[in-house]
């Protein structure tokens, strides 16, 4: 895990630079390239979370393998089944709403149709997870999974929604459509309720900062970081998968700007939150010797 410190710090540094640049050029960038009708922006925005949450589904497959074939106590196996179902459920629930919800192709199909879209790929990710960890001899891999889940909960259900609810930054699509005043990321929109009533718009249009989609795309980065713990054979795939995960984050970030849903500082902050927490989780795994695979083998 030590070998990933520099790559993670590099990604965090790029995200911070994005926040700084966005602080000066957010509005100009969006005025130049953003459109609420951007088909490619909406398409990538819809697909991105499906790919990101596939990392959660993969963990679900791992939990199933541990429950069926692992040398664990009964209470642990029960826990694994519960966590497997939770991982699969989350990987379906969250990305499904992105296809035909307000941030996707709204009105093109019933919102429930999104569940049909994501069901097969996420189920496939569960199967992939089962086979990825089929020969895993590291008995404490499930603890790594739990650490990962805690990280995702803190980021996606804690920090990012809290920031959205504090700042209430208007999305560019609302600014473009109504002339609502642009707010920098550090300037909370205190009269957002009045504006919602005035323009008869959704409260979602005041959740620009930070970007949840970009953070969700970074889930794959989390999975990639800890994958080598499952077996030495996976180590050679870590760097290529890390680069691919970073490319996904950048692609989703650009798409969210193109779709007029976020500014540069929004997507940069979404990525920064996830990577910062991932750095902390990585340091925990590095410093807690009992979590190291070689320690597990000695025991």
Phi and psi in degrees as GROMACS dihedral restraints (atoms count N, CA, C in turn):
[ dihedral_restraints ]
;  ai    aj    ak    al  type     phi  dphi    fc
    3     4     5     6     1   -62.5    20    10
    4     5     6     7     1   -31.6    20    10
    6     7     8     9     1   -68.6    20    10
    7     8     9    10     1   -11.3    20    10
    9    10    11    12     1   -99.2    20    10
   10    11    12    13     1     0.0    20    10
   12    13    14    15     1   -60.5    20    10
   13    14    15    16     1   -51.7    20    10
   15    16    17    18     1   -63.0    20    10
   16    17    18    19     1   -47.0    20    10
   18    19    20    21     1   -58.2    20    10
   19    20    21    22     1   -41.8    20    10
   21    22    23    24     1   -66.5    20    10
   22    23    24    25     1   -43.0    20    10
   24    25    26    27     1   -63.2    20    10
   25    26    27    28     1   -35.2    20    10
   27    28    29    30     1   -64.4    20    10
   28    29    30    31     1   -46.2    20    10
   30    31    32    33     1   -62.8    20    10
   31    32    33    34     1   -42.5    20    10
   33    34    35    36     1   -62.1    20    10
   34    35    36    37     1   -41.0    20    10
   36    37    38    39     1   -61.9    20    10
   37    38    39    40     1   -41.7    20    10
   39    40    41    42     1   -63.0    20    10
   40    41    42    43     1   -41.7    20    10
   42    43    44    45     1   -62.7    20    10
   43    44    45    46     1   -42.2    20    10
   45    46    47    48     1   -63.9    20    10
   46    47    48    49     1   -41.1    20    10
   48    49    50    51     1   -60.6    20    10
   49    50    51    52     1   -38.8    20    10
   51    52    53    54     1   -61.6    20    10
   52    53    54    55     1   -39.7    20    10
   54    55    56    57     1   -64.0    20    10
   55    56    57    58     1   -43.1    20    10
   57    58    59    60     1   -64.2    20    10
   58    59    60    61     1   -47.6    20    10
   60    61    62    63     1   -63.1    20    10
   61    62    63    64     1   -39.8    20    10
   63    64    65    66     1   -64.3    20    10
   64    65    66    67     1   -30.8    20    10
   66    67    68    69     1   -61.1    20    10
   67    68    69    70     1   -24.8    20    10
   69    70    71    72     1  -104.2    20    10
   70    71    72    73     1   -31.6    20    10
   72    73    74    75     1  -122.8    20    10
   73    74    75    76     1    11.1    20    10
   75    76    77    78     1   -49.1    20    10
   76    77    78    79     1   -56.8    20    10
   78    79    80    81     1   -65.7    20    10
   79    80    81    82     1   -42.0    20    10
   81    82    83    84     1   -63.5    20    10
   82    83    84    85     1   -40.8    20    10
   84    85    86    87     1   -63.8    20    10
   85    86    87    88     1   -46.8    20    10
   87    88    89    90     1   -66.2    20    10
   88    89    90    91     1   -38.9    20    10
   90    91    92    93     1   -62.6    20    10
   91    92    93    94     1   -29.0    20    10
   93    94    95    96     1   -82.2    20    10
   94    95    96    97     1   -35.6    20    10
   96    97    98    99     1  -126.3    20    10
   97    98    99   100     1   -13.2    20    10
   99   100   101   102     1   -89.1    20    10
  100   101   102   103     1   146.5    20    10
  102   103   104   105     1  -155.3    20    10
  103   104   105   106     1   132.7    20    10
  105   106   107   108     1   -64.6    20    10
  106   107   108   109     1   -17.3    20    10
  108   109   110   111     1  -100.3    20    10
  109   110   111   112     1    11.6    20    10
  111   112   113   114     1   -65.4    20    10
  112   113   114   115     1   108.6    20    10
  114   115   116   117     1   -64.0    20    10
  115   116   117   118     1   -43.0    20    10
  117   118   119   120     1   -68.9    20    10
  118   119   120   121     1   -36.6    20    10
  120   121   122   123     1   -63.9    20    10
  121   122   123   124     1   -44.5    20    10
  123   124   125   126     1   -67.8    20    10
  124   125   126   127     1   -40.0    20    10
  126   127   128   129     1   -63.9    20    10
  127   128   129   130     1   -47.5    20    10
  129   130   131   132     1   -67.4    20    10
  130   131   132   133     1   -36.4    20    10
  132   133   134   135     1   -61.8    20    10
  133   134   135   136     1   -34.6    20    10
  135   136   137   138     1   -76.5    20    10
  136   137   138   139     1   -42.1    20    10
  138   139   140   141     1   -77.0    20    10
  139   140   141   142     1   -35.2    20    10
  141   142   143   144     1   -51.0    20    10
  142   143   144   145     1   -51.1    20    10
  144   145   146   147     1   -62.4    20    10
  145   146   147   148     1   -31.1    20    10
  147   148   149   150     1   -62.1    20    10
  148   149   150   151     1   -42.6    20    10
  150   151   152   153     1   -69.2    20    10
  151   152   153   154     1   -43.0    20    10
  153   154   155   156     1   -62.1    20    10
  154   155   156   157     1   -47.6    20    10
  156   157   158   159     1   -72.4    20    10
  157   158   159   160     1   -10.1    20    10
  159   160   161   162     1   -61.1    20    10
  160   161   162   163     1   -28.7    20    10
  162   163   164   165     1   -63.1    20    10
  163   164   165   166     1   -34.6    20    10
  165   166   167   168     1   -71.1    20    10
  166   167   168   169     1   -42.0    20    10
  168   169   170   171     1   -62.3    20    10
  169   170   171   172     1   -36.9    20    10
  171   172   173   174     1   -60.6    20    10
  172   173   174   175     1   -41.5    20    10
  174   175   176   177     1   -62.7    20    10
  175   176   177   178     1   -36.4    20    10
  177   178   179   180     1   -59.5    20    10
  178   179   180   181     1   -41.9    20    10
  180   181   182   183     1   -64.1    20    10
  181   182   183   184     1   -36.6    20    10
  183   184   185   186     1   -63.7    20    10
  184   185   186   187     1   -42.3    20    10
  186   187   188   189     1   -61.7    20    10
  187   188   189   190     1   -38.1    20    10
  189   190   191   192     1   -63.0    20    10
  190   191   192   193     1   -41.8    20    10
  192   193   194   195     1   -63.1    20    10
  193   194   195   196     1   -43.6    20    10
  195   196   197   198     1   -64.1    20    10
  196   197   198   199     1   -35.9    20    10
  198   199   200   201     1   -70.6    20    10
  199   200   201   202     1   -36.3    20    10
  201   202   203   204     1   -84.1    20    10
  202   203   204   205     1   -41.1    20    10
  204   205   206   207     1  -124.1    20    10
  205   206   207   208     1    -2.2    20    10
  207   208   209   210     1   -80.3    20    10
  208   209   210   211     1   153.9    20    10
  210   211   212   213     1   -90.0    20    10
  211   212   213   214     1    78.1    20    10
  213   214   215   216     1  -129.7    20    10
  214   215   216   217     1   165.3    20    10
  216   217   218   219     1   -73.5    20    10
  217   218   219   220     1   163.2    20    10
  219   220   221   222     1   -58.9    20    10
  220   221   222   223     1   -44.2    20    10
  222   223   224   225     1   -63.8    20    10
  223   224   225   226     1   -32.4    20    10
  225   226   227   228     1   -69.3    20    10
  226   227   228   229     1   -41.5    20    10
  228   229   230   231     1   -66.2    20    10
  229   230   231   232     1   -36.4    20    10
  231   232   233   234     1   -62.6    20    10
  232   233   234   235     1   -43.9    20    10
  234   235   236   237     1   -60.5    20    10
  235   236   237   238     1   -40.8    20    10
  237   238   239   240     1   -62.4    20    10
  238   239   240   241     1   -41.4    20    10
  240   241   242   243     1   -64.0    20    10
  241   242   243   244     1   -41.4    20    10
  243   244   245   246     1   -62.9    20    10
  244   245   246   247     1   -45.6    20    10
  246   247   248   249     1   -67.4    20    10
  247   248   249   250     1   -35.2    20    10
  249   250   251   252     1   -62.4    20    10
  250   251   252   253     1   -46.3    20    10
  252   253   254   255     1   -64.4    20    10
  253   254   255   256     1   -39.0    20    10
  255   256   257   258     1   -64.4    20    10
  256   257   258   259     1   -44.0    20    10
  258   259   260   261     1   -61.2    20    10
  259   260   261   262     1   -45.2    20    10
  261   262   263   264     1   -66.3    20    10
  262   263   264   265     1   -43.2    20    10
  264   265   266   267     1   -61.3    20    10
  265   266   267   268     1   -44.3    20    10
  267   268   269   270     1   -64.1    20    10
  268   269   270   271     1   -40.9    20    10
  270   271   272   273     1   -67.5    20    10
  271   272   273   274     1   -18.8    20    10
  273   274   275   276     1   -92.1    20    10
  274   275   276   277     1   -47.8    20    10
  276   277   278   279     1   -62.3    20    10
  277   278   279   280     1   -49.7    20    10
  279   280   281   282     1   -72.6    20    10
  280   281   282   283     1   -48.8    20    10
  282   283   284   285     1   -72.3    20    10
  283   284   285   286     1   -22.8    20    10
  285   286   287   288     1   -60.4    20    10
  286   287   288   289     1   -37.5    20    10
  288   289   290   291     1   -74.2    20    10
  289   290   291   292     1    -8.2    20    10
  291   292   293   294     1   -82.7    20    10
  292   293   294   295     1   -19.3    20    10
  294   295   296   297     1   -75.2    20    10
  295   296   297   298     1   -49.0    20    10
  297   298   299   300     1  -122.8    20    10
  298   299   300   301     1    18.4    20    10
  300   301   302   303     1   -86.7    20    10
  301   302   303   304     1  -169.7    20    10
  303   304   305   306     1   -65.3    20    10
  304   305   306   307     1   -23.2    20    10
  306   307   308   309     1   -98.2    20    10
  307   308   309   310     1     9.2    20    10
  309   310   311   312     1  -126.9    20    10
  310   311   312   313     1  -141.3    20    10
  312   313   314   315     1   -86.7    20    10
  313   314   315   316     1    71.4    20    10
  315   316   317   318     1   -62.1    20    10
  316   317   318   319     1   126.6    20    10
  318   319   320   321     1    88.4    20    10
  319   320   321   322     1   -12.6    20    10
  321   322   323   324     1   -69.9    20    10
  322   323   324   325     1   -25.1    20    10
  324   325   326   327     1  -160.9    20    10
  325   326   327   328     1   161.7    20    10
  327   328   329   330     1   -59.0    20    10
  328   329   330   331     1   145.9    20    10
  330   331   332   333     1   -60.8    20    10
  331   332   333   334     1   -30.4    20    10
  333   334   335   336     1   -65.7    20    10
  334   335   336   337     1   -19.0    20    10
  336   337   338   339     1   -63.7    20    10
  337   338   339   340     1   -23.2    20    10
  339   340   341   342     1   -61.8    20    10
  340   341   342   343     1   -30.7    20    10
  342   343   344   345     1   -64.3    20    10
  343   344   345   346     1   -36.3    20    10
  345   346   347   348     1   -68.4    20    10
  346   347   348   349     1   -32.1    20    10
  348   349   350   351     1   -68.5    20    10
  349   350   351   352     1   -42.8    20    10
  351   352   353   354     1   -90.3    20    10
  352   353   354   355     1   -15.5    20    10
  354   355   356   357     1   -57.6    20    10
  355   356   357   358     1   -50.8    20    10
  357   358   359   360     1   -66.9    20    10
  358   359   360   361     1   -50.0    20    10
  360   361   362   363     1   -62.2    20    10
  361   362   363   364     1   -37.3    20    10
  363   364   365   366     1   -72.8    20    10
  364   365   366   367     1   -35.7    20    10
  366   367   368   369     1   -64.0    20    10
  367   368   369   370     1   -38.0    20    10
  369   370   371   372     1   -63.3    20    10
  370   371   372   373     1   -36.2    20    10
  372   373   374   375     1   -66.8    20    10
  373   374   375   376     1   -34.2    20    10
  375   376   377   378     1   -64.2    20    10
  376   377   378   379     1   -45.1    20    10
  378   379   380   381     1   -61.8    20    10
  379   380   381   382     1   -43.0    20    10
  381   382   383   384     1   -58.8    20    10
  382   383   384   385     1   -43.1    20    10
  384   385   386   387     1   -61.8    20    10
  385   386   387   388     1   -39.8    20    10
  387   388   389   390     1   -59.6    20    10
  388   389   390   391     1   -46.9    20    10
  390   391   392   393     1   -75.2    20    10
  391   392   393   394     1   -30.5    20    10
  393   394   395   396     1   -61.3    20    10
  394   395   396   397     1   -37.8    20    10
  396   397   398   399     1  -104.5    20    10
  397   398   399   400     1    14.8    20    10
  399   400   401   402     1   -59.9    20    10
  400   401   402   403     1   -40.3    20    10
  402   403   404   405     1  -106.5    20    10
  403   404   405   406     1    20.0    20    10
  405   406   407   408     1   -69.4    20    10
  406   407   408   409     1   122.2    20    10
  408   409   410   411     1  -101.8    20    10
  409   410   411   412     1    -0.5    20    10
  411   412   413   414     1   -84.3    20    10
  412   413   414   415     1   101.6    20    10
  414   415   416   417     1   -67.3    20    10
  415   416   417   418     1   -19.5    20    10
  417   418   419   420     1   -97.6    20    10
  418   419   420   421     1    13.3    20    10
  420   421   422   423     1   -60.3    20    10
  421   422   423   424     1   -31.9    20    10
  423   424   425   426     1   -64.5    20    10
  424   425   426   427     1   -29.5    20    10
  426   427   428   429     1   -68.9    20    10
  427   428   429   430     1   -37.8    20    10
  429   430   431   432     1   -62.3    20    10
  430   431   432   433     1   -40.6    20    10
  432   433   434   435     1   -59.8    20    10
  433   434   435   436     1   -44.2    20    10
  435   436   437   438     1   -64.3    20    10
  436   437   438   439     1   -40.9    20    10
  438   439   440   441     1   -59.6    20    10
  439   440   441   442     1   -42.2    20    10
  441   442   443   444     1   -62.6    20    10
  442   443   444   445     1   -43.4    20    10
  444   445   446   447     1   -62.4    20    10
  445   446   447   448     1   -43.0    20    10
  447   448   449   450     1   -60.7    20    10
  448   449   450   451     1   -43.2    20    10
  450   451   452   453     1   -57.7    20    10
  451   452   453   454     1   -46.6    20    10
  453   454   455   456     1   -66.1    20    10
  454   455   456   457     1   -38.7    20    10
  456   457   458   459     1   -63.9    20    10
  457   458   459   460     1   -45.3    20    10
  459   460   461   462     1   -60.4    20    10
  460   461   462   463     1   -43.2    20    10
  462   463   464   465     1   -74.3    20    10
  463   464   465   466     1   -52.8    20    10
  465   466   467   468     1   -85.0    20    10
  466   467   468   469     1   -26.1    20    10
  468   469   470   471     1  -110.3    20    10
  469   470   471   472     1    -9.1    20    10
  471   472   473   474     1  -112.4    20    10
  472   473   474   475     1   -76.8    20    10
  474   475   476   477     1   -64.3    20    10
  475   476   477   478     1   -51.8    20    10
  477   478   479   480     1   -66.2    20    10
  478   479   480   481     1   -48.1    20    10
  480   481   482   483     1   -61.8    20    10
  481   482   483   484     1   -35.7    20    10
  483   484   485   486     1   -63.7    20    10
  484   485   486   487     1   -44.0    20    10
  486   487   488   489     1   -63.7    20    10
  487   488   489   490     1   -40.9    20    10
  489   490   491   492     1   -58.9    20    10
  490   491   492   493     1   -43.1    20    10
  492   493   494   495     1   -73.8    20    10
  493   494   495   496     1   -20.9    20    10
  495   496   497   498     1   -83.8    20    10
  496   497   498   499     1   -44.3    20    10
  498   499   500   501     1   -86.1    20    10
  499   500   501   502     1   -41.4    20    10
  501   502   503   504     1    50.9    20    10
  502   503   504   505     1    46.6    20    10
  504   505   506   507     1   -71.6    20    10
  505   506   507   508     1   129.8    20    10
  507   508   509   510     1   -66.9    20    10
  508   509   510   511     1   137.3    20    10
  510   511   512   513     1   -72.5    20    10
  511   512   513   514     1   154.9    20    10
  513   514   515   516     1   -63.9    20    10
  514   515   516   517     1   -32.8    20    10
  516   517   518   519     1   -62.0    20    10
  517   518   519   520     1   -32.7    20    10
  519   520   521   522     1   -73.7    20    10
  520   521   522   523     1   -41.8    20    10
  522   523   524   525     1   -59.8    20    10
  523   524   525   526     1   -43.6    20    10
  525   526   527   528     1   -66.2    20    10
  526   527   528   529     1   -36.7    20    10
  528   529   530   531     1   -83.8    20    10
  529   530   531   532     1   -31.5    20    10
  531   532   533   534     1  -119.6    20    10
  532   533   534   535     1   -18.3    20    10
  534   535   536   537     1    85.1    20    10
  535   536   537   538     1    13.3    20    10
  537   538   539   540     1   -55.5    20    10
  538   539   540   541     1   142.9    20    10
  540   541   542   543     1   -63.0    20    10
  541   542   543   544     1   136.7    20    10
  543   544   545   546     1   -70.7    20    10
  544   545   546   547     1   138.0    20    10
  546   547   548   549     1  -120.3    20    10
  547   548   549   550     1   134.5    20    10
  549   550   551   552     1   -68.5    20    10
  550   551   552   553     1   164.1    20    10
  552   553   554   555     1   -65.6    20    10
  553   554   555   556     1   -22.4    20    10
  555   556   557   558     1   -95.3    20    10
  556   557   558   559     1     7.0    20    10
  558   559   560   561     1  -114.1    20    10
  559   560   561   562     1    94.8    20    10
  561   562   563   564     1   -59.4    20    10
  562   563   564   565     1   140.4    20    10
  564   565   566   567     1   -88.8    20    10
  565   566   567   568     1    92.1    20    10
  567   568   569   570     1   -72.6    20    10
  568   569   570   571     1   -24.1    20    10
  570   571   572   573     1  -101.2    20    10
  571   572   573   574     1    27.9    20    10
  573   574   575   576     1   -59.7    20    10
  574   575   576   577     1   -34.4    20    10
  576   577   578   579     1   -64.8    20    10
  577   578   579   580     1   -39.9    20    10
  579   580   581   582     1   -64.8    20    10
  580   581   582   583     1   -38.9    20    10
  582   583   584   585     1   -69.8    20    10
  583   584   585   586     1   -36.8    20    10
  585   586   587   588     1   -60.7    20    10
  586   587   588   589     1   -43.7    20    10
  588   589   590   591     1   -68.6    20    10
  589   590   591   592     1   -42.4    20    10
  591   592   593   594     1   -63.2    20    10
  592   593   594   595     1   -45.2    20    10
  594   595   596   597     1   -99.0    20    10
  595   596   597   598     1     3.0    20    10
  597   598   599   600     1    49.3    20    10
  598   599   600   601     1    53.1    20    10
  600   601   602   603     1  -117.3    20    10
  601   602   603   604     1   172.6    20    10
  603   604   605   606     1   -81.4    20    10
  604   605   606   607     1   149.0    20    10
  606   607   608   609     1   -64.2    20    10
  607   608   609   610     1   -21.1    20    10
  609   610   611   612     1   -61.8    20    10
  610   611   612   613     1   -26.1    20    10
  612   613   614   615     1   -71.9    20    10
  613   614   615   616     1    -1.9    20    10
  615   616   617   618     1  -117.7    20    10
  616   617   618   619     1    34.4    20    10
  618   619   620   621     1  -128.5    20    10
  619   620   621   622     1    41.9    20    10
  621   622   623   624     1   -71.0    20    10
  622   623   624   625     1   -38.7    20    10
  624   625   626   627     1  -111.2    20    10
  625   626   627   628     1   127.2    20    10
  627   628   629   630     1   -90.9    20    10
  628   629   630   631     1  -175.3    20    10
  630   631   632   633     1   -87.4    20    10
  631   632   633   634     1   115.4    20    10
  633   634   635   636     1   -71.8    20    10
  634   635   636   637     1   -35.9    20    10
  636   637   638   639     1   -59.3    20    10
  637   638   639   640     1   -43.4    20    10
  639   640   641   642     1   -66.0    20    10
  640   641   642   643     1   -39.9    20    10
  642   643   644   645     1   -64.4    20    10
  643   644   645   646     1   -39.1    20    10
  645   646   647   648     1   -65.7    20    10
  646   647   648   649     1   -36.3    20    10
  648   649   650   651     1   -63.0    20    10
  649   650   651   652     1   -30.2    20    10
  651   652   653   654     1   -74.8    20    10
  652   653   654   655     1    -7.0    20    10
  654   655   656   657     1   -58.1    20    10
  655   656   657   658     1   -37.8    20    10
  657   658   659   660     1   -62.9    20    10
  658   659   660   661     1   -30.5    20    10
  660   661   662   663     1   -65.8    20    10
  661   662   663   664     1   -37.9    20    10
  663   664   665   666     1   -63.6    20    10
  664   665   666   667     1   -47.9    20    10
  666   667   668   669     1   -61.2    20    10
  667   668   669   670     1   -42.1    20    10
  669   670   671   672     1   -62.8    20    10
  670   671   672   673     1   -38.8    20    10
  672   673   674   675     1   -60.6    20    10
  673   674   675   676     1   -42.4    20    10
  675   676   677   678     1   -95.2    20    10
  676   677   678   679     1    -3.9    20    10
  678   679   680   681     1   -56.7    20    10
  679   680   681   682     1   -42.1    20    10
  681   682   683   684     1   -60.1    20    10
  682   683   684   685     1   -19.7    20    10
  684   685   686   687     1   -65.4    20    10
  685   686   687   688     1   -21.1    20    10
  687   688   689   690     1   -74.8    20    10
  688   689   690   691     1   -18.5    20    10
  690   691   692   693     1   169.9    20    10
  691   692   693   694     1   147.1    20    10
  693   694   695   696     1   -62.4    20    10
  694   695   696   697     1   -26.6    20    10
  696   697   698   699     1   -66.5    20    10
  697   698   699   700     1   -20.1    20    10
  699   700   701   702     1   -84.4    20    10
  700   701   702   703     1   -13.3    20    10
  702   703   704   705     1   -61.4    20    10
  703   704   705   706     1   -35.6    20    10
  705   706   707   708     1   -69.6    20    10
  706   707   708   709     1   -17.8    20    10
  708   709   710   711     1   -92.3    20    10
  709   710   711   712     1    -9.4    20    10
  711   712   713   714     1   -63.0    20    10
  712   713   714   715     1   -49.9    20    10
  714   715   716   717     1   -63.8    20    10
  715   716   717   718     1   -47.4    20    10
  717   718   719   720     1   -59.9    20    10
  718   719   720   721     1   -39.7    20    10
  720   721   722   723     1   -68.8    20    10
  721   722   723   724     1   -34.8    20    10
  723   724   725   726     1   -62.6    20    10
  724   725   726   727     1   -46.2    20    10
  726   727   728   729     1   -63.7    20    10
  727   728   729   730     1   -42.9    20    10
  729   730   731   732     1   -62.3    20    10
  730   731   732   733     1   -38.6    20    10
  732   733   734   735     1   -65.3    20    10
  733   734   735   736     1   -40.8    20    10
  735   736   737   738     1   -63.8    20    10
  736   737   738   739     1   -38.9    20    10
  738   739   740   741     1   -63.5    20    10
  739   740   741   742     1   -38.2    20    10
  741   742   743   744     1   -63.5    20    10
  742   743   744   745     1   -44.4    20    10
  744   745   746   747     1   -59.1    20    10
  745   746   747   748     1   -47.2    20    10
  747   748   749   750     1   -63.9    20    10
  748   749   750   751     1   -41.7    20    10
  750   751   752   753     1   -63.1    20    10
  751   752   753   754     1   -46.3    20    10
  753   754   755   756     1   -65.1    20    10
  754   755   756   757     1   -39.7    20    10
  756   757   758   759     1   -60.5    20    10
  757   758   759   760     1   -46.9    20    10
  759   760   761   762     1   -63.7    20    10
  760   761   762   763     1   -40.0    20    10
  762   763   764   765     1   -62.3    20    10
  763   764   765   766     1   -38.9    20    10
  765   766   767   768     1   -66.8    20    10
  766   767   768   769     1   -32.9    20    10
  768   769   770   771     1   -71.2    20    10
  769   770   771   772     1   -44.5    20    10
  771   772   773   774     1   -59.3    20    10
  772   773   774   775     1   -36.4    20    10
  774   775   776   777     1   -80.5    20    10
  775   776   777   778     1     4.6    20    10
  777   778   779   780     1    63.8    20    10
  778   779   780   781     1    25.4    20    10
  780   781   782   783     1   -96.7    20    10
  781   782   783   784     1   -24.8    20    10
  783   784   785   786     1  -145.9    20    10
  784   785   786   787     1   161.1    20    10
  786   787   788   789     1  -101.8    20    10
  787   788   789   790     1   170.6    20    10
  789   790   791   792     1   -57.2    20    10
  790   791   792   793     1   -43.1    20    10
  792   793   794   795     1   -66.9    20    10
  793   794   795   796     1   -28.8    20    10
  795   796   797   798     1   -65.5    20    10
  796   797   798   799     1   -51.4    20    10
  798   799   800   801     1   -69.1    20    10
  799   800   801   802     1   -34.7    20    10
  801   802   803   804     1   -66.0    20    10
  802   803   804   805     1   -39.2    20    10
  804   805   806   807     1   -68.5    20    10
  805   806   807   808     1   -39.8    20    10
  807   808   809   810     1   -57.7    20    10
  808   809   810   811     1   -44.1    20    10
  810   811   812   813     1   -68.8    20    10
  811   812   813   814     1   -41.5    20    10
  813   814   815   816     1   -62.3    20    10
  814   815   816   817     1   -41.1    20    10
  816   817   818   819     1   -59.8    20    10
  817   818   819   820     1   -48.2    20    10
  819   820   821   822     1   -66.3    20    10
  820   821   822   823     1   -44.0    20    10
  822   823   824   825     1   -68.4    20    10
  823   824   825   826     1   -37.8    20    10
  825   826   827   828     1   -61.9    20    10
  826   827   828   829     1   -45.3    20    10
  828   829   830   831     1   -66.3    20    10
  829   830   831   832     1   -34.7    20    10
  831   832   833   834     1   -65.7    20    10
  832   833   834   835     1   -37.6    20    10
  834   835   836   837     1   -61.1    20    10
  835   836   837   838     1   -42.6    20    10
  837   838   839   840     1   -63.3    20    10
  838   839   840   841     1   -46.3    20    10
  840   841   842   843     1   -61.6    20    10
  841   842   843   844     1   -39.6    20    10
  843   844   845   846     1   -63.0    20    10
  844   845   846   847     1   -41.9    20    10
  846   847   848   849     1   -65.9    20    10
  847   848   849   850     1   -35.8    20    10
  849   850   851   852     1   -61.8    20    10
  850   851   852   853     1   -47.3    20    10
  852   853   854   855     1   -64.0    20    10
  853   854   855   856     1   -37.6    20    10
  855   856   857   858     1   -65.3    20    10
  856   857   858   859     1   -43.0    20    10
  858   859   860   861     1   -85.3    20    10
  859   860   861   862     1   -22.9    20    10
  861   862   863   864     1   -88.3    20    10
  862   863   864   865     1    95.9    20    10
  864   865   866   867     1   -59.9    20    10
  865   866   867   868     1   -30.2    20    10
  867   868   869   870     1   -67.2    20    10
  868   869   870   871     1   -14.5    20    10
  870   871   872   873     1   -90.4    20    10
  871   872   873   874     1    -3.0    20    10
  873   874   875   876     1   -78.3    20    10
  874   875   876   877     1   137.9    20    10
  876   877   878   879     1   -55.1    20    10
  877   878   879   880     1   -39.3    20    10
  879   880   881   882     1   -65.8    20    10
  880   881   882   883     1   -34.3    20    10
  882   883   884   885     1   -65.4    20    10
  883   884   885   886     1   -39.0    20    10
  885   886   887   888     1   -62.2    20    10
  886   887   888   889     1   -40.5    20    10
  888   889   890   891     1   -67.7    20    10
  889   890   891   892     1   -37.0    20    10
  891   892   893   894     1   -64.4    20    10
  892   893   894   895     1   -35.3    20    10
